[in-house]
Amino acid sequence: MTSKSAEDATNFRRDAPAARRNAGAILPILADILPASGTVLEIGSGTGQHAVIFAQALAPIKWLPTDTSQAQLASISAWISGSKPPLPLSPRKIDATSKVWPIDTVDDVGAIFSANVIHISPWAVCAGILAGAGRILPEDGPLVFYGPFKRDGQHTAPTNAAFDASLRLQNSEWGVRDVADIAVGGETEGLILTQVIEMPANNLIVTLRRAAT
């Protein structure tokens, strides 16, 4: 019988249909890119659905979900409490733009993952993720972005162009980012663009790796 506390936790769950749809396509790519062990730091975990799916499928890798929103952090915790192990680590609140991330007790972060975050945030968030990756990733550690992107200034599909326009109407600082801009921003933080993979629904997986120092 489900306990009252478990029922209460479930009530905080949020559902992102896109996360349910794209997890199956993202998972095999992550399995190929990520190191075999250590902790993956997820920036902007949203509802927490990706975190649970990936933690279960990619064990013994540990998955550390984060977000800035208290509602999303509650949702992540609710998904974790209602799922079977292996489970993600307890979620943490991280502002990607901060110069210090509160993960001082996690000393084995070998990769960073961020899905559908940087186009619904100011550029400072993307820049902050790049800077954070430059600070904490080990040599050759991957930073993996998933979502819609432009390539050489051009949208990859008319639907992405329309989506970009709608984002900018909501917030002038939002918008679909260009892979070239991410590559340039990464270079300033010691990251090298190594792979761009086409994904369903006109999305891409963009991977940068920490260069040797």
Stockholm file with secondary structure:
# STOCKHOLM 1.0

chainA/1-213         MTSKSAEDATNFRRDAPAARRNAGAILPILADILPASGTVLEIGSGTGQHAVIFAQALAPIKWLPTDTSQAQLASISAWISGSKPPLPLSPRKIDATSKVWPIDTVDDVGAIFSANVIHISPWAVCAGILAGAGRILPEDGPLVFYGPFKRDGQHTAPTNAAFDASLRLQNSEWGVRDVADIAVGGETEGLILTQVIEMPANNLIVTLRRAAT
#=GR chainA/1-213 SS CCCHHHHHHHTTCCCCHHHHHHHHHHHHHHHHHSCSSSEEEESCCTTSHHHHHHHHHHTTSEEEEEESCHHHHHHHHHHHHTSCSSCCCCCEECCTTSSSCSCTTCCCEEEEEEESCGGGSCHHHHHHHHHHHHHHCCTTCEEEEEECEEETTEESSHHHHHHHHHHHHHCTTCCCEEHHHHHHHHHTTTEEEEEEEEEGGGEEEEEEEECCC
#=GC SS_cons         CCCHHHHHHHTTCCCCHHHHHHHHHHHHHHHHHSCSSSEEEESCCTTSHHHHHHHHHHTTSEEEEEESCHHHHHHHHHHHHTSCSSCCCCCEECCTTSSSCSCTTCCCEEEEEEESCGGGSCHHHHHHHHHHHHHHCCTTCEEEEEECEEETTEESSHHHHHHHHHHHHHCTTCCCEEHHHHHHHHHTTTEEEEEEEEEGGGEEEEEEEECCC
//
